[in-house]
Amino acid sequence: MTSQITLPADGMWVIGYGSLIFKPPPLYLFRVTGTLKGFIRRFWQLSSDHRGTPENPGRVATLVSLDDLKSHKRFHNDLHLYELGNTHRETSLASDSAISLEMKNDIDDVSVSISNLSEDDLKVWGVAYYIAPEHVNEMKEYLDVREQDGYSTHRIMFHVHSVPDLTPEIESVLSKMPRNSDGDLVIESMIYIGTIDNDSFVGPEDIEKTADVIRTGSGPSGANYEYLHEITAAVRNLDPLARSRDYYLEDLTQLAQPHKLDL
């Protein structure tokens, strides 16, 4: 199901937090990198049309909002483990093992008031593509086909951290964008999310179970592990200061790999 989005006459922005990062839509003019505030990224969306089949659905990325995280206690253990930086143990690329069951059980004893979290406490790194006005309708149709199986369209604020080398055309687009109180560019962008109430949402799911599915999963678009590996590598390279590293993705990739690969 896709909610109705009014297409702007001056072009359109499309956010990518999953496969769109490493496999961009055609006909985009340029890409910026940045963050979404108030979300976590998880592989809790079934895929029966791209990285799995109806008989053996794979797992693909979606976002869970802060409001949903606050409202549903079942998400809290996972949130403590990864996003709450002062309470979780970050994994190391030098380690051959990821999350131990013992560590995960320990997280249950951590006392943090999730109800007091703000959107600034949760950030997901991603990209936003600018689509010129003459290509908006074509790209909307393309993305509606690509982002099926439970995804719906939403509008969300994207906080820009880096832009490409400026050309007159790019500079013209960026000059029309608002800035926040820190002077950073912000854009209201279209995004596809598999919300927690869609039929293909399976979260929260134990990371080992997710990894087991991804390790052997495959669909019309290729191996499920390839999709995960590409996203993990692409996210890590979004920021030269390594702020974009996603430790949930790092752990999941280590657990799911069918054989040793350099990330």
PyRosetta script that sets phi, psi and omega in degrees:
from pyrosetta import init, pose_from_sequence

init()
pose = pose_from_sequence("MTSQITLPADGMWVIGYGSLIFKPPPLYLFRVTGTLKGFIRRFWQLSSDHRGTPENPGRVATLVSLDDLKSHKRFHNDLHLYELGNTHRETSLASDSAISLEMKNDIDDVSVSISNLSEDDLKVWGVAYYIAPEHVNEMKEYLDVREQDGYSTHRIMFHVHSVPDLTPEIESVLSKMPRNSDGDLVIESMIYIGTIDNDSFVGPEDIEKTADVIRTGSGPSGANYEYLHEITAAVRNLDPLARSRDYYLEDLTQLAQPHKLDL")
pose.set_psi(1, 136.5)
pose.set_omega(1, -178.5)
pose.set_phi(2, -122.3)
pose.set_psi(2, 125.2)
pose.set_omega(2, 176.7)
pose.set_phi(3, -75.0)
pose.set_psi(3, 158.0)
pose.set_omega(3, -176.1)
pose.set_phi(4, -79.8)
pose.set_psi(4, 129.2)
pose.set_omega(4, 177.6)
pose.set_phi(5, -121.6)
pose.set_psi(5, 127.0)
pose.set_omega(5, 176.6)
pose.set_phi(6, -74.9)
pose.set_psi(6, 123.5)
pose.set_omega(6, -177.5)
pose.set_phi(7, -81.2)
pose.set_psi(7, 125.1)
pose.set_omega(7, -176.6)
pose.set_phi(8, -72.2)
pose.set_psi(8, 149.4)
pose.set_omega(8, -179.3)
pose.set_phi(9, -76.5)
pose.set_psi(9, -17.0)
pose.set_omega(9, -176.6)
pose.set_phi(10, -106.5)
pose.set_psi(10, 25.9)
pose.set_omega(10, 178.2)
pose.set_phi(11, 106.7)
pose.set_psi(11, 178.5)
pose.set_omega(11, -174.8)
pose.set_phi(12, -145.0)
pose.set_psi(12, 143.7)
pose.set_omega(12, 172.9)
pose.set_phi(13, -104.3)
pose.set_psi(13, 139.6)
pose.set_omega(13, 177.6)
pose.set_phi(14, -127.3)
pose.set_psi(14, 125.1)
pose.set_omega(14, -179.7)
pose.set_phi(15, -87.4)
pose.set_psi(15, 139.5)
pose.set_omega(15, 173.1)
pose.set_phi(16, -122.6)
pose.set_psi(16, 126.3)
pose.set_omega(16, 176.1)
pose.set_phi(17, -125.1)
pose.set_psi(17, -1.6)
pose.set_omega(17, 179.6)
pose.set_phi(18, -128.6)
pose.set_psi(18, -120.8)
pose.set_omega(18, -175.8)
pose.set_phi(19, -64.8)
pose.set_psi(19, -23.9)
pose.set_omega(19, 178.9)
pose.set_phi(20, -63.5)
pose.set_psi(20, -20.0)
pose.set_omega(20, 178.2)
pose.set_phi(21, -67.4)
pose.set_psi(21, -45.5)
pose.set_omega(21, -177.0)
pose.set_phi(22, -100.6)
pose.set_psi(22, -11.4)
pose.set_omega(22, 178.1)
pose.set_phi(23, -131.6)
pose.set_psi(23, 81.3)
pose.set_omega(23, -172.7)
pose.set_phi(24, -69.8)
pose.set_psi(24, 159.5)
pose.set_omega(24, 176.0)
pose.set_phi(25, -70.0)
pose.set_psi(25, 152.7)
pose.set_omega(25, 176.3)
pose.set_phi(26, -70.8)
pose.set_psi(26, 159.7)
pose.set_omega(26, 170.4)
pose.set_phi(27, 69.9)
pose.set_psi(27, 15.7)
pose.set_omega(27, 175.6)
pose.set_phi(28, -80.1)
pose.set_psi(28, 151.1)
pose.set_omega(28, -177.8)
pose.set_phi(29, -83.7)
pose.set_psi(29, -46.0)
pose.set_omega(29, 177.7)
pose.set_phi(30, -160.9)
pose.set_psi(30, 169.2)
pose.set_omega(30, -176.4)
pose.set_phi(31, -127.5)
pose.set_psi(31, 142.1)
pose.set_omega(31, 171.8)
pose.set_phi(32, -120.9)
pose.set_psi(32, 156.7)
pose.set_omega(32, 176.6)
pose.set_phi(33, -112.2)
pose.set_psi(33, 155.2)
pose.set_omega(33, -178.7)
pose.set_phi(34, 175.6)
pose.set_psi(34, -156.9)
pose.set_omega(34, -175.1)
pose.set_phi(35, -132.9)
pose.set_psi(35, 152.5)
pose.set_omega(35, 168.7)
pose.set_phi(36, -103.1)
pose.set_psi(36, 133.0)
pose.set_omega(36, -179.2)
pose.set_phi(37, -102.7)
pose.set_psi(37, 141.4)
pose.set_omega(37, 176.6)
pose.set_phi(38, 87.7)
pose.set_psi(38, 24.8)
pose.set_omega(38, -179.9)
pose.set_phi(39, -141.4)
pose.set_psi(39, 159.4)
pose.set_omega(39, 164.8)
pose.set_phi(40, -123.0)
pose.set_psi(40, 153.1)
pose.set_omega(40, 179.2)
pose.set_phi(41, -104.2)
pose.set_psi(41, 130.3)
pose.set_omega(41, 178.7)
pose.set_phi(42, -142.1)
pose.set_psi(42, 153.0)
pose.set_omega(42, 175.4)
pose.set_phi(43, -91.6)
pose.set_psi(43, 64.8)
pose.set_omega(43, -175.4)
pose.set_phi(44, -116.5)
pose.set_psi(44, 19.6)
pose.set_omega(44, 178.9)
pose.set_phi(45, -113.2)
pose.set_psi(45, 127.7)
pose.set_omega(45, 176.9)
pose.set_phi(46, -67.4)
pose.set_psi(46, 147.9)
pose.set_omega(46, 174.3)
pose.set_phi(47, -132.1)
pose.set_psi(47, 108.7)
pose.set_omega(47, 177.6)
pose.set_phi(48, -109.1)
pose.set_psi(48, -0.5)
pose.set_omega(48, -176.4)
pose.set_phi(49, -118.9)
pose.set_psi(49, -15.0)
pose.set_omega(49, -178.6)
pose.set_phi(50, -124.2)
pose.set_psi(50, -58.0)
pose.set_omega(50, -175.3)
pose.set_phi(51, -113.2)
pose.set_psi(51, 23.4)
pose.set_omega(51, 177.0)
pose.set_phi(52, -168.1)
pose.set_psi(52, -170.8)
pose.set_omega(52, 179.3)
pose.set_phi(53, -130.8)
pose.set_psi(53, 165.9)
pose.set_omega(53, 176.4)
pose.set_phi(54, -57.4)
pose.set_psi(54, -34.0)
pose.set_omega(54, 179.7)
pose.set_phi(55, -76.0)
pose.set_psi(55, -35.7)
pose.set_omega(55, -178.7)
pose.set_phi(56, -135.3)
pose.set_psi(56, 76.6)
pose.set_omega(56, -177.8)
pose.set_phi(57, -65.3)
pose.set_psi(57, 141.2)
pose.set_omega(57, 176.3)
pose.set_phi(58, -86.0)
pose.set_psi(58, -165.5)
pose.set_omega(58, 178.4)
pose.set_phi(59, -128.4)
pose.set_psi(59, 133.5)
pose.set_omega(59, 178.8)
pose.set_phi(60, -132.9)
pose.set_psi(60, 170.1)
pose.set_omega(60, -171.7)
pose.set_phi(61, -79.2)
pose.set_psi(61, 144.6)
pose.set_omega(61, 168.4)
pose.set_phi(62, -145.5)
pose.set_psi(62, 178.9)
pose.set_omega(62, 179.0)
pose.set_phi(63, -117.3)
pose.set_psi(63, 145.3)
pose.set_omega(63, 173.3)
pose.set_phi(64, -117.9)
pose.set_psi(64, 127.1)
pose.set_omega(64, -174.4)
pose.set_phi(65, -78.7)
pose.set_psi(65, 159.1)
pose.set_omega(65, 177.6)
pose.set_phi(66, -60.0)
pose.set_psi(66, -39.5)
pose.set_omega(66, 178.6)
pose.set_phi(67, -59.3)
pose.set_psi(67, -43.7)
pose.set_omega(67, 178.9)
pose.set_phi(68, -68.1)
pose.set_psi(68, -37.3)
pose.set_omega(68, 178.6)
pose.set_phi(69, -63.6)
pose.set_psi(69, -39.4)
pose.set_omega(69, 179.2)
pose.set_phi(70, -70.7)
pose.set_psi(70, -34.4)
pose.set_omega(70, -172.6)
pose.set_phi(71, -82.4)
pose.set_psi(71, -19.9)
pose.set_omega(71, -173.2)
pose.set_phi(72, -125.9)
pose.set_psi(72, 108.8)
pose.set_omega(72, -175.6)
pose.set_phi(73, -62.6)
pose.set_psi(73, -23.9)
pose.set_omega(73, -177.1)
pose.set_phi(74, -62.7)
pose.set_psi(74, -18.0)
pose.set_omega(74, 178.6)
pose.set_phi(75, -87.7)
pose.set_psi(75, -12.1)
pose.set_omega(75, -167.6)
pose.set_phi(76, -66.3)
pose.set_psi(76, -38.3)
pose.set_omega(76, -178.2)
pose.set_phi(77, -61.8)
pose.set_psi(77, -43.7)
pose.set_omega(77, 179.5)
pose.set_phi(78, -65.6)
pose.set_psi(78, -37.4)
pose.set_omega(78, 179.2)
pose.set_phi(79, -65.2)
pose.set_psi(79, -42.9)
pose.set_omega(79, 176.9)
pose.set_phi(80, -61.0)
pose.set_psi(80, -38.1)
pose.set_omega(80, -173.6)
pose.set_phi(81, -68.4)
pose.set_psi(81, -36.2)
pose.set_omega(81, -171.8)
pose.set_phi(82, -115.4)
pose.set_psi(82, -55.6)
pose.set_omega(82, -168.9)
pose.set_phi(83, -81.8)
pose.set_psi(83, -27.0)
pose.set_omega(83, -177.5)
pose.set_phi(84, -80.9)
pose.set_psi(84, 91.0)
pose.set_omega(84, -167.7)
pose.set_phi(85, -57.5)
pose.set_psi(85, -28.2)
pose.set_omega(85, -178.2)
pose.set_phi(86, -90.2)
pose.set_psi(86, 3.9)
pose.set_omega(86, -177.5)
pose.set_phi(87, -130.2)
pose.set_psi(87, -5.4)
pose.set_omega(87, -179.3)
pose.set_phi(88, -116.1)
pose.set_psi(88, 157.8)
pose.set_omega(88, 179.0)
pose.set_phi(89, -98.0)
pose.set_psi(89, 114.7)
pose.set_omega(89, -177.9)
pose.set_phi(90, -74.1)
pose.set_psi(90, 144.3)
pose.set_omega(90, -179.5)
pose.set_phi(91, -79.1)
pose.set_psi(91, 162.3)
pose.set_omega(91, -179.4)
pose.set_phi(92, -117.5)
pose.set_psi(92, 137.9)
pose.set_omega(92, 176.9)
pose.set_phi(93, -65.8)
pose.set_psi(93, -19.7)
pose.set_omega(93, 179.9)
pose.set_phi(94, -79.6)
pose.set_psi(94, -10.6)
pose.set_omega(94, -177.7)
pose.set_phi(95, -90.0)
pose.set_psi(95, 138.9)
pose.set_omega(95, 177.0)
pose.set_phi(96, -80.7)
pose.set_psi(96, -21.0)
pose.set_omega(96, -178.4)
pose.set_phi(97, -108.8)
pose.set_psi(97, 156.9)
pose.set_omega(97, -179.2)
pose.set_phi(98, -106.2)
pose.set_psi(98, -115.3)
pose.set_omega(98, -175.2)
pose.set_phi(99, -89.5)
pose.set_psi(99, 125.9)
pose.set_omega(99, 175.5)
pose.set_phi(100, -86.1)
pose.set_psi(100, 151.3)
pose.set_omega(100, 179.6)
pose.set_phi(101, -61.7)
pose.set_psi(101, -34.1)
pose.set_omega(101, -179.9)
pose.set_phi(102, -63.3)
pose.set_psi(102, -43.2)
pose.set_omega(102, -179.9)
pose.set_phi(103, -62.0)
pose.set_psi(103, -43.7)
pose.set_omega(103, -177.4)
pose.set_phi(104, -62.3)
pose.set_psi(104, -36.7)
pose.set_omega(104, 178.0)
pose.set_phi(105, -67.9)
pose.set_psi(105, -34.5)
pose.set_omega(105, 179.3)
pose.set_phi(106, -63.0)
pose.set_psi(106, -30.9)
pose.set_omega(106, -176.4)
pose.set_phi(107, -60.8)
pose.set_psi(107, -29.8)
pose.set_omega(107, -178.5)
pose.set_phi(108, -59.0)
pose.set_psi(108, -24.2)
pose.set_omega(108, -176.5)
pose.set_phi(109, -88.7)
pose.set_psi(109, -5.8)
pose.set_omega(109, -179.2)
pose.set_phi(110, -75.4)
pose.set_psi(110, 130.0)
pose.set_omega(110, -178.6)
pose.set_phi(111, -106.1)
pose.set_psi(111, 107.6)
pose.set_omega(111, 177.5)
pose.set_phi(112, -136.8)
pose.set_psi(112, 136.1)
pose.set_omega(112, -178.8)
pose.set_phi(113, -82.4)
pose.set_psi(113, 93.3)
pose.set_omega(113, 179.5)
pose.set_phi(114, -64.5)
pose.set_psi(114, -28.5)
pose.set_omega(114, -179.9)
pose.set_phi(115, -62.7)
pose.set_psi(115, -20.3)
pose.set_omega(115, -179.1)
pose.set_phi(116, -94.4)
pose.set_psi(116, -0.7)
pose.set_omega(116, 179.1)
pose.set_phi(117, -66.2)
pose.set_psi(117, 147.0)
pose.set_omega(117, 173.7)
pose.set_phi(118, -114.0)
pose.set_psi(118, 170.0)
pose.set_omega(118, 179.7)
pose.set_phi(119, -59.5)
pose.set_psi(119, -30.8)
pose.set_omega(119, 179.9)
pose.set_phi(120, -66.2)
pose.set_psi(120, -18.6)
pose.set_omega(120, -179.0)
pose.set_phi(121, -79.5)
pose.set_psi(121, -16.6)
pose.set_omega(121, -178.3)
pose.set_phi(122, -124.3)
pose.set_psi(122, 123.5)
pose.set_omega(122, -178.6)
pose.set_phi(123, -136.0)
pose.set_psi(123, 134.3)
pose.set_omega(123, 175.3)
pose.set_phi(124, -116.3)
pose.set_psi(124, 123.8)
pose.set_omega(124, 177.9)
pose.set_phi(125, -79.6)
pose.set_psi(125, 141.6)
pose.set_omega(125, 178.4)
pose.set_phi(126, -164.2)
pose.set_psi(126, -158.6)
pose.set_omega(126, -178.1)
pose.set_phi(127, -135.3)
pose.set_psi(127, 162.9)
pose.set_omega(127, 173.1)
pose.set_phi(128, -135.8)
pose.set_psi(128, 131.7)
pose.set_omega(128, -179.4)
pose.set_phi(129, -105.5)
pose.set_psi(129, 135.9)
pose.set_omega(129, 175.5)
pose.set_phi(130, -95.7)
pose.set_psi(130, 125.4)
pose.set_omega(130, 178.4)
pose.set_phi(131, -106.4)
pose.set_psi(131, 122.9)
pose.set_omega(131, -179.3)
pose.set_phi(132, -65.7)
pose.set_psi(132, 154.3)
pose.set_omega(132, -174.8)
pose.set_phi(133, -52.8)
pose.set_psi(133, -38.9)
pose.set_omega(133, -176.1)
pose.set_phi(134, -69.9)
pose.set_psi(134, -12.8)
pose.set_omega(134, -178.7)
pose.set_phi(135, -112.3)
pose.set_psi(135, 1.0)
pose.set_omega(135, -173.1)
pose.set_phi(136, -60.6)
pose.set_psi(136, -51.0)
pose.set_omega(136, -177.4)
pose.set_phi(137, -62.1)
pose.set_psi(137, -42.3)
pose.set_omega(137, 179.6)
pose.set_phi(138, -63.7)
pose.set_psi(138, -42.3)
pose.set_omega(138, -178.6)
pose.set_phi(139, -71.0)
pose.set_psi(139, -34.5)
pose.set_omega(139, 177.0)
pose.set_phi(140, -63.3)
pose.set_psi(140, -42.4)
pose.set_omega(140, 177.9)
pose.set_phi(141, -65.0)
pose.set_psi(141, -41.4)
pose.set_omega(141, 179.1)
pose.set_phi(142, -61.8)
pose.set_psi(142, -45.9)
pose.set_omega(142, -176.8)
pose.set_phi(143, -71.2)
pose.set_psi(143, -33.0)
pose.set_omega(143, 177.5)
pose.set_phi(144, -63.2)
pose.set_psi(144, -32.2)
pose.set_omega(144, 177.0)
pose.set_phi(145, -77.2)
pose.set_psi(145, -43.3)
pose.set_omega(145, -177.7)
pose.set_phi(146, -66.3)
pose.set_psi(146, -40.9)
pose.set_omega(146, -174.7)
pose.set_phi(147, -100.7)
pose.set_psi(147, 64.8)
pose.set_omega(147, 179.4)
pose.set_phi(148, -99.3)
pose.set_psi(148, -162.2)
pose.set_omega(148, 173.6)
pose.set_phi(149, 61.0)
pose.set_psi(149, 50.9)
pose.set_omega(149, 173.4)
pose.set_phi(150, 104.9)
pose.set_psi(150, -11.0)
pose.set_omega(150, -179.7)
pose.set_phi(151, -81.4)
pose.set_psi(151, 143.4)
pose.set_omega(151, 175.2)
pose.set_phi(152, -131.7)
pose.set_psi(152, 159.0)
pose.set_omega(152, -175.9)
pose.set_phi(153, -90.2)
pose.set_psi(153, 144.3)
pose.set_omega(153, 179.6)
pose.set_phi(154, -143.6)
pose.set_psi(154, 166.2)
pose.set_omega(154, 173.5)
pose.set_phi(155, -115.6)
pose.set_psi(155, 137.1)
pose.set_omega(155, -172.6)
pose.set_phi(156, -150.1)
pose.set_psi(156, 155.1)
pose.set_omega(156, 179.2)
pose.set_phi(157, -83.4)
pose.set_psi(157, 134.1)
pose.set_omega(157, 179.3)
pose.set_phi(158, -119.1)
pose.set_psi(158, 127.7)
pose.set_omega(158, -176.0)
pose.set_phi(159, -99.9)
pose.set_psi(159, 114.4)
pose.set_omega(159, -172.3)
pose.set_phi(160, -81.0)
pose.set_psi(160, 132.0)
pose.set_omega(160, 177.6)
pose.set_phi(161, -112.2)
pose.set_psi(161, -25.4)
pose.set_omega(161, 177.6)
pose.set_phi(162, -150.7)
pose.set_psi(162, 148.1)
pose.set_omega(162, -179.5)
pose.set_phi(163, -127.6)
pose.set_psi(163, 159.4)
pose.set_omega(163, 178.7)
pose.set_phi(164, -74.7)
pose.set_psi(164, 172.8)
pose.set_omega(164, 174.1)
pose.set_phi(165, -56.4)
pose.set_psi(165, 135.9)
pose.set_omega(165, -172.2)
pose.set_phi(166, -78.2)
pose.set_psi(166, 135.5)
pose.set_omega(166, 166.1)
pose.set_phi(167, -115.5)
pose.set_psi(167, 164.8)
pose.set_omega(167, 178.6)
pose.set_phi(168, -55.1)
pose.set_psi(168, -37.1)
pose.set_omega(168, -179.1)
pose.set_phi(169, -69.0)
pose.set_psi(169, -45.3)
pose.set_omega(169, 178.9)
pose.set_phi(170, -65.1)
pose.set_psi(170, -43.4)
pose.set_omega(170, -179.9)
pose.set_phi(171, -60.7)
pose.set_psi(171, -36.1)
pose.set_omega(171, 178.7)
pose.set_phi(172, -64.0)
pose.set_psi(172, -41.5)
pose.set_omega(172, 178.9)
pose.set_phi(173, -67.3)
pose.set_psi(173, -47.6)
pose.set_omega(173, -176.6)
pose.set_phi(174, -65.7)
pose.set_psi(174, -30.3)
pose.set_omega(174, -178.1)
pose.set_phi(175, -66.3)
pose.set_psi(175, -19.4)
pose.set_omega(175, -179.4)
pose.set_phi(176, -91.4)
pose.set_psi(176, -4.2)
pose.set_omega(176, -176.1)
pose.set_phi(177, -84.9)
pose.set_psi(177, 142.0)
pose.set_omega(177, 177.1)
pose.set_phi(178, -74.3)
pose.set_psi(178, 165.9)
pose.set_omega(178, 176.2)
pose.set_phi(179, -125.1)
pose.set_psi(179, 150.6)
pose.set_omega(179, 177.5)
pose.set_phi(180, -84.8)
pose.set_psi(180, -173.6)
pose.set_omega(180, -176.1)
pose.set_phi(181, -65.2)
pose.set_psi(181, -20.9)
pose.set_omega(181, 177.3)
pose.set_phi(182, -88.8)
pose.set_psi(182, -1.3)
pose.set_omega(182, -179.7)
pose.set_phi(183, 88.1)
pose.set_psi(183, 4.3)
pose.set_omega(183, -179.6)
pose.set_phi(184, -83.1)
pose.set_psi(184, 145.8)
pose.set_omega(184, 177.1)
pose.set_phi(185, -68.8)
pose.set_psi(185, 138.6)
pose.set_omega(185, 174.9)
pose.set_phi(186, -132.2)
pose.set_psi(186, 144.2)
pose.set_omega(186, 179.0)
pose.set_phi(187, -134.9)
pose.set_psi(187, 144.5)
pose.set_omega(187, 172.6)
pose.set_phi(188, -91.7)
pose.set_psi(188, 116.2)
pose.set_omega(188, -169.2)
pose.set_phi(189, -122.6)
pose.set_psi(189, 156.2)
pose.set_omega(189, 172.9)
pose.set_phi(190, -80.2)
pose.set_psi(190, 141.5)
pose.set_omega(190, -179.5)
pose.set_phi(191, -146.1)
pose.set_psi(191, 149.9)
pose.set_omega(191, 176.6)
pose.set_phi(192, -106.1)
pose.set_psi(192, 125.1)
pose.set_omega(192, -178.5)
pose.set_phi(193, -131.7)
pose.set_psi(193, 137.3)
pose.set_omega(193, 169.3)
pose.set_phi(194, -90.7)
pose.set_psi(194, 93.4)
pose.set_omega(194, -175.1)
pose.set_phi(195, -67.1)
pose.set_psi(195, 164.8)
pose.set_omega(195, -172.3)
pose.set_phi(196, -69.2)
pose.set_psi(196, -12.5)
pose.set_omega(196, 179.8)
pose.set_phi(197, -99.6)
pose.set_psi(197, 6.5)
pose.set_omega(197, 177.5)
pose.set_phi(198, -85.0)
pose.set_psi(198, 154.3)
pose.set_omega(198, -172.4)
pose.set_phi(199, -65.1)
pose.set_psi(199, -20.2)
pose.set_omega(199, -176.8)
pose.set_phi(200, -94.8)
pose.set_psi(200, 2.4)
pose.set_omega(200, 179.4)
pose.set_phi(201, -83.0)
pose.set_psi(201, 128.5)
pose.set_omega(201, -176.3)
pose.set_phi(202, -118.6)
pose.set_psi(202, 2.5)
pose.set_omega(202, -175.5)
pose.set_phi(203, -77.9)
pose.set_psi(203, 164.2)
pose.set_omega(203, -6.8)
pose.set_phi(204, -76.1)
pose.set_psi(204, 140.7)
pose.set_omega(204, -178.5)
pose.set_phi(205, -123.6)
pose.set_psi(205, 136.5)
pose.set_omega(205, 177.5)
pose.set_phi(206, -55.8)
pose.set_psi(206, 135.3)
pose.set_omega(206, -173.6)
pose.set_phi(207, -62.8)
pose.set_psi(207, -32.5)
pose.set_omega(207, 177.3)
pose.set_phi(208, -66.1)
pose.set_psi(208, -38.5)
pose.set_omega(208, 177.9)
pose.set_phi(209, -66.1)
pose.set_psi(209, -43.8)
pose.set_omega(209, 177.0)
pose.set_phi(210, -58.7)
pose.set_psi(210, -43.6)
pose.set_omega(210, -179.9)
pose.set_phi(211, -62.9)
pose.set_psi(211, -40.0)
pose.set_omega(211, 179.5)
pose.set_phi(212, -61.7)
pose.set_psi(212, -40.2)
pose.set_omega(212, 178.7)
pose.set_phi(213, -66.5)
pose.set_psi(213, -46.0)
pose.set_omega(213, -176.4)
pose.set_phi(214, -66.1)
pose.set_psi(214, -35.8)
pose.set_omega(214, -175.5)
pose.set_phi(215, -57.6)
pose.set_psi(215, -38.4)
pose.set_omega(215, -175.0)
pose.set_phi(216, -111.3)
pose.set_psi(216, -4.6)
pose.set_omega(216, -175.0)
pose.set_phi(217, -74.6)
pose.set_psi(217, 150.0)
pose.set_omega(217, 178.0)
pose.set_phi(218, -160.1)
pose.set_psi(218, 151.0)
pose.set_omega(218, 179.8)
pose.set_phi(219, -151.1)
pose.set_psi(219, -169.0)
pose.set_omega(219, -177.8)
pose.set_phi(220, -56.6)
pose.set_psi(220, -28.9)
pose.set_omega(220, -179.2)
pose.set_phi(221, -92.2)
pose.set_psi(221, -1.0)
pose.set_omega(221, 176.7)
pose.set_phi(222, 121.9)
pose.set_psi(222, -171.6)
pose.set_omega(222, -176.9)
pose.set_phi(223, -68.7)
pose.set_psi(223, 139.6)
pose.set_omega(223, 179.2)
pose.set_phi(224, -62.7)
pose.set_psi(224, -38.8)
pose.set_omega(224, -179.6)
pose.set_phi(225, -65.4)
pose.set_psi(225, -37.3)
pose.set_omega(225, 178.3)
pose.set_phi(226, -57.9)
pose.set_psi(226, -43.9)
pose.set_omega(226, 178.4)
pose.set_phi(227, -59.0)
pose.set_psi(227, -48.1)
pose.set_omega(227, 178.9)
pose.set_phi(228, -62.4)
pose.set_psi(228, -47.4)
pose.set_omega(228, -178.0)
pose.set_phi(229, -61.0)
pose.set_psi(229, -42.1)
pose.set_omega(229, 179.9)
pose.set_phi(230, -63.9)
pose.set_psi(230, -42.1)
pose.set_omega(230, 179.8)
pose.set_phi(231, -64.9)
pose.set_psi(231, -45.9)
pose.set_omega(231, -178.4)
pose.set_phi(232, -59.1)
pose.set_psi(232, -46.1)
pose.set_omega(232, 179.6)
pose.set_phi(233, -66.1)
pose.set_psi(233, -41.6)
pose.set_omega(233, -178.2)
pose.set_phi(234, -66.6)
pose.set_psi(234, -41.4)
pose.set_omega(234, 179.5)
pose.set_phi(235, -63.5)
pose.set_psi(235, -42.6)
pose.set_omega(235, -179.3)
pose.set_phi(236, -61.0)
pose.set_psi(236, -30.6)
pose.set_omega(236, -176.3)
pose.set_phi(237, -90.9)
pose.set_psi(237, 4.6)
pose.set_omega(237, -179.1)
pose.set_phi(238, -72.0)
pose.set_psi(238, -25.8)
pose.set_omega(238, -176.5)
pose.set_phi(239, -130.8)
pose.set_psi(239, 125.4)
pose.set_omega(239, -177.8)
pose.set_phi(240, -66.3)
pose.set_psi(240, -17.5)
pose.set_omega(240, 179.6)
pose.set_phi(241, -93.6)
pose.set_psi(241, 7.4)
pose.set_omega(241, 176.8)
pose.set_phi(242, 67.7)
pose.set_psi(242, 17.4)
pose.set_omega(242, 178.0)
pose.set_phi(243, -73.6)
pose.set_psi(243, -15.4)
pose.set_omega(243, -175.3)
pose.set_phi(244, -86.9)
pose.set_psi(244, -4.0)
pose.set_omega(244, -179.3)
pose.set_phi(245, -57.3)
pose.set_psi(245, 132.7)
pose.set_omega(245, -178.8)
pose.set_phi(246, -112.5)
pose.set_psi(246, 109.0)
pose.set_omega(246, -172.6)
pose.set_phi(247, -72.8)
pose.set_psi(247, -24.5)
pose.set_omega(247, 171.9)
pose.set_phi(248, -64.9)
pose.set_psi(248, -46.6)
pose.set_omega(248, 177.6)
pose.set_phi(249, -62.3)
pose.set_psi(249, -40.3)
pose.set_omega(249, -179.7)
pose.set_phi(250, -60.6)
pose.set_psi(250, -47.4)
pose.set_omega(250, -179.7)
pose.set_phi(251, -64.6)
pose.set_psi(251, -46.2)
pose.set_omega(251, -177.7)
pose.set_phi(252, -61.9)
pose.set_psi(252, -39.5)
pose.set_omega(252, 179.7)
pose.set_phi(253, -66.0)
pose.set_psi(253, -42.3)
pose.set_omega(253, 177.8)
pose.set_phi(254, -63.2)
pose.set_psi(254, -41.6)
pose.set_omega(254, -178.0)
pose.set_phi(255, -71.4)
pose.set_psi(255, -32.3)
pose.set_omega(255, -172.9)
pose.set_phi(256, -90.0)
pose.set_psi(256, -15.3)
pose.set_omega(256, -172.5)
pose.set_phi(257, -61.2)
pose.set_psi(257, 130.6)
pose.set_omega(257, 179.5)
pose.set_phi(258, -70.8)
pose.set_psi(258, -24.1)
pose.set_omega(258, 174.6)
pose.set_phi(259, -157.5)
pose.set_psi(259, 168.6)
pose.set_omega(259, -174.4)
pose.set_phi(260, -64.9)
pose.set_psi(260, 126.9)
pose.set_omega(260, 175.0)
pose.set_phi(261, -133.9)
pose.set_psi(261, 147.8)
pose.set_omega(261, 173.3)
pose.set_phi(262, -78.5)
pose.set_psi(262, 126.1)
pose.set_omega(262, -179.6)
pose.set_phi(263, -73.0)
pose.dump_pdb("model.pdb")
